[in-house]
Amino acid sequence: MTGLLAGLLSVEVPAIRFDLSGGQDSRLVLAAALAGSENLDRIHIQSSQTAVEDMKIAKQIADATGLVLNAPPWDGEKPSVRIPLAPLWYAASGGIYDALYAANSRIGDEAFFLAGGHGAETLKGNYNWRRVSAIARDTTPVVQPFLRAALRSGLEALSIDPDAPDGSEWHYLGYRNALHGSRMTNATIYALRPLLDRRLVGAAHQRFDAQGKPAKPAESMIADLLIHISPDLAALPFDEEKKALDATRISNRLAVLGRLGPVEPYKVIGKPSPTMGGPLSGLLHRARATGFRESAFTQDTVTALINQAREHAPAELRAYIGEMADACIAQMQTPLVSNTRPARAAGKLMSLMMVS
């Protein structure tokens, strides 16, 4: 990870932009970049102005590292390109990512890398390190046998024992992780996910075999890597107290892990070319033809799409889907909040539009 980022920072591009939250994952990726390269002028950090806690933590990181927060990684003006959200969601996320949002704004003619902490959940766990049968038991009884069969066949396709005690995380790695991460290509084709590393994933599963699942974020593999690479950044506050790494914890783990030594940068051939990127126009046309004509999701447009989608449900599920649709419409908030349970349920229901 550190060698990869050091190699990319040597490429003749304006910058690598690091998106920072208040958590451990994005900070670990930044720490790896700072540890492996002297080209600090090419490291740009960004955090959302609307996420107050994230911005507070990002400012502390900027002060500690001497980096400038939210400075653009290019000189002069760059055109901003916006894509209508509703057709983009259906074309790029329908059926695989239920929350009603997508990265629908990007910088035109961009040629810089965008790095983030996505992939960390392949190391710290997304489904809580358990058998996939336990996931099925947490769902509505009517769907349990179907979900259990799908989960088991999914693991078998990956050559993983369906009864593996860490089967949930193998399933996440093989399916949802890839689908979730690929959505960034709506914004850029130069997205970096350094934590998606085969050796790190292997180490995480070996750690589970030896120690079981971590009891709290401060004991995770992500926390250990951050301490190993940059104990100074590890000591800064996080957005949640449970993620905090106090001086005793850092000292004790350093005694076991040691400090990161010199790293050989990857050799990178070539450099990114400016590109407009974005989704294929044909996919957006198909989404509009299906019914996703409005630019944004509103309560009225989502309600109309849900009513259209329920007609696509298989006959044996139509009554159950109808009850779910009615409950979803009744509980929807105004204005629509994209990541609430009703909105996510709406996303799942609207994926039925793909069923002929």
VENMOUR-V205660 format. One record per helix or strand of 2 or more residues. SS is the DSSP state (~ for helix, > for strand). FROM is the first residue (numbers start at 1). TO is the last residue. If there is no record, write none. Layout:
SS/FROM/TO
SS/FROM/TO
This chain:
~/2/9
>/16/19
~/24/36
~/40/42
>/43/46
~/52/65
>/80/82
~/85/93
>/105/107
>/113/115
~/121/124
~/132/137
~/141/157
~/167/174
~/176/186
>/191/192
~/198/211
~/217/219
~/221/229
~/231/234
~/241/243
~/247/257
~/281/290
~/299/312
~/315/331
~/341/354
